[in-house]
Amino acid sequence: MANHSLEAIRNAVPAILPSLLLCDFGDLKSEVARLVDAQIEVLHLDVMDGHFVPNLTYGMPIVEGLRRHTDLPLDVHLMISDPLEYAKPMADAGADLLTFHIEAVHPEEAAETAQRIRELGVGVGVALNPETPLSTLARCLPMVDMALVMSVEAGFGGQEFNPIALEKLRAIREQYPDLLLEIDGGIDTSTIEPARQAGCDLFVVGSAIFRQDDYGRAIGALSEAMTSRSGEQQEAPRS
């Protein structure tokens, strides 16, 4: 299932991934239905432990609940101090792609962490915060399916989009033309186009969708901005 889901994610590129952190968890089934009606193909879940980041969100029960209501790929972002402790429970709950933070592990252990997650039968991603040097990913990038470039510091709300993320996207795309690239933080109609131009494939969006009354209209506006003519002309080449 994980291989099929990873292929589905690749086939969806470029794709907008709603960050369900802001959805109505009291009516999760209806929220998923609204997103499906808006032509969403992948869902993003932000898991925070209150330790690696100051916020505390949700765990395996929400992943399990989502899996009961949808066959869409579930992209789970582990903003937690010990990703391997919860990787298997998350995979068992229905996660298709698990992303850990490079800041949560010793750089020399990052490749092993990626391999152990892969052995669970899911896709694996690695994330880094804006101030984390790109060089910290050197040992594990060949081992992962996706790199998640944060354009805000993980776990903190109300931050402005940091353009250093665009530089990192360009650098990774140049070295790894086939690697899935994702961006998270401050993505709206003004930032999604430059991120696409920088070579990004997957765009995690929160308030620009869930703070709007009409999800379909909001996602349509994001898609239009992402695939504008200037963005297509300057899009990084892909093999």
C-alpha positions in Angstrom: 0.0 0.0 0.0 2.8 2.4 0.9 4.5 1.9 -2.5 1.2 2.5 -4.3 0.6 5.6 -2.2 4.0 7.0 -2.8 3.4 6.5 -6.5 0.1 8.3 -6.1 1.9 11.3 -4.5 4.4 11.4 -7.3 1.6 11.3 -9.9 -0.2 14.2 -8.2 2.8 16.6 -8.5 2.5 19.6 -8.3 0.0 19.1 -5.4 -1.5 21.2 -2.7 -1.6 19.3 0.6 -4.1 20.7 3.2 -2.6 20.7 6.7 -5.4 19.2 8.8 -4.2 20.9 11.9 -6.8 23.7 11.3 -9.7 21.5 10.3 -12.8 20.8 12.3 -11.9 17.6 14.2 -15.4 17.3 15.5 -16.6 16.6 11.9 -13.5 15.0 10.4 -15.4 12.9 7.8 -17.2 16.0 6.4 -13.9 17.9 6.3 -12.3 15.2 4.2 -15.3 15.1 1.9 -15.1 18.8 1.3 -11.4 18.5 0.4 -12.0 15.5 -1.9 -14.7 17.6 -3.6 -12.1 20.3 -4.1 -9.9 17.8 -5.9 -7.3 17.3 -3.2 -5.2 14.2 -3.7 -3.0 14.0 -0.6 -3.6 14.9 3.0 -0.9 16.3 5.4 -0.9 15.8 9.2 1.3 17.7 11.6 2.2 15.7 14.7 3.7 17.7 17.5 4.8 16.4 20.9 5.1 19.5 23.0 8.8 18.7 23.4 10.6 19.0 20.1 8.2 21.9 19.4 6.2 23.8 22.0 2.8 22.8 20.6 0.9 19.5 21.2 -1.4 18.2 18.5 -2.6 14.7 17.9 -1.4 11.1 17.5 -2.3 7.7 16.1 -6.1 7.9 16.8 -6.5 10.8 14.3 -4.4 9.0 11.7 -6.6 5.9 12.2 -9.7 7.9 12.0 -8.7 9.5 8.8 -7.7 6.2 7.3 -11.3 4.9 8.0 -12.7 7.8 6.0 -10.3 8.0 3.0 -8.0 6.1 0.7 -6.0 9.3 0.0 -2.3 9.1 0.9 -1.5 10.4 4.4 1.6 12.5 4.6 2.6 12.6 8.3 5.1 15.2 9.5 6.7 14.1 12.8 7.7 17.2 14.7 8.7 15.0 17.7 11.9 14.4 19.6 12.1 10.6 19.0 10.7 9.8 15.6 11.6 6.1 15.7 9.6 5.6 18.9 6.4 6.5 17.1 7.2 5.5 13.5 5.8 2.0 13.7 2.6 3.0 15.5 2.0 5.7 12.9 2.6 3.3 10.1 0.3 0.8 11.7 -2.3 3.5 12.0 -2.3 4.2 8.3 0.4 6.7 7.5 1.8 6.4 4.0 4.7 8.8 4.2 6.6 9.6 7.5 8.8 12.6 7.7 11.3 13.2 10.6 13.2 16.3 11.5 17.0 16.3 11.0 17.2 18.4 14.2 15.6 15.6 16.2 18.4 13.1 15.4 22.2 13.2 15.4 23.3 13.9 11.8 25.3 10.7 11.7 22.2 8.7 12.6 19.9 10.3 10.0 20.6 7.8 7.3 19.9 4.9 9.7 16.7 6.6 10.9 15.6 6.9 7.3 16.3 3.2 6.7 14.5 2.0 9.7 11.4 4.0 8.8 11.6 2.6 5.2 11.7 -0.9 6.7 8.2 -0.3 8.0 6.9 -0.3 4.5 6.2 3.4 4.2 7.7 6.3 2.3 10.3 8.4 4.2 11.0 12.1 4.3 13.4 14.3 6.1 12.6 17.9 7.2 14.8 20.8 8.2 14.0 24.2 9.8 15.0 27.5 8.1 18.1 28.1 10.2 19.4 24.5 9.9 22.2 24.3 7.4 21.4 22.3 4.3 24.7 20.3 4.8 23.1 18.5 7.7 21.0 16.5 5.2 24.0 15.3 3.2 24.2 11.8 4.6 20.5 11.0 4.4 19.2 12.6 1.2 20.2 9.6 -0.9 18.1 7.5 1.5 14.8 9.4 1.5 11.9 9.8 -0.9 11.2 13.4 0.0 12.8 16.5 1.6 10.6 18.9 3.5 11.9 22.4 3.6 10.4 24.5 6.3 9.8 28.2 5.5 8.9 28.9 9.1 10.3 27.4 12.3 8.5 24.2 13.1 5.8 24.4 15.8 5.5 28.2 16.0 2.5 30.0 14.6 2.2 33.5 13.1 5.6 33.5 11.4 6.5 35.2 8.1 7.6 33.1 5.2 11.4 32.9 5.2 12.8 33.1 1.6 15.8 31.1 2.6 13.6 28.1 1.9 13.6 28.9 -1.8 17.4 28.9 -1.8 17.4 25.4 -0.2 14.8 24.1 -2.6 16.9 25.2 -5.6 20.0 23.7 -4.1 18.4 20.3 -3.4 16.6 20.2 -6.8 19.9 20.8 -8.6 21.6 17.9 -6.8 18.6 15.6 -6.6 16.4 16.1 -9.7 14.1 13.2 -8.9 13.6 13.7 -5.2 10.2 14.9 -4.0 10.4 18.4 -2.5 7.9 19.8 -0.1 7.5 23.2 1.5 5.6 24.0 4.7 4.9 27.3 6.4 3.3 30.5 5.1 2.1 29.1 1.8 -0.6 31.2 0.1 -1.3 32.7 -3.3 1.7 35.0 -3.0 4.3 32.4 -2.0 3.3 29.3 -3.8 4.5 30.5 -7.2 8.1 31.3 -6.2 8.2 28.0 -4.3 7.1 26.2 -7.5 9.7 28.1 -9.5 12.3 26.9 -7.0 11.5 23.3 -7.9 9.0 22.4 -5.2 6.5 19.6 -5.8 4.3 19.5 -2.7 2.8 22.6 -0.9 1.5 22.2 2.6 -1.3 24.8 3.1 -3.2 25.6 6.3 -4.9 28.9 6.9 -5.1 29.8 3.2 -7.6 26.9 2.9 -9.2 26.3 6.3 -9.7 30.0 7.1 -11.8 30.3 4.0 -15.5 29.5 3.6 -15.2 27.8 0.3 -12.3 25.2 0.2 -12.8 24.6 -3.5 -12.4 28.3 -4.4 -9.4 28.7 -2.1 -7.6 25.6 -3.5 -8.5 26.8 -7.1 -6.9 30.2 -6.4 -3.8 28.4 -5.0 -3.6 26.1 -8.0 -3.9 29.0 -10.4 -1.1 30.9 -8.7 1.1 27.8 -8.6 0.6 27.0 -12.3 0.7 30.5 -13.6 2.5 31.1 -16.9 5.5 32.7 -15.3 5.8 29.7 -12.9 5.7 27.2 -15.8 8.3 29.1 -17.8 10.7 29.2 -14.9 10.0 25.8 -13.4 13.1 23.8 -12.6 13.7 21.0 -15.1 12.6 17.6 -14.1 13.6 14.3 -15.6 
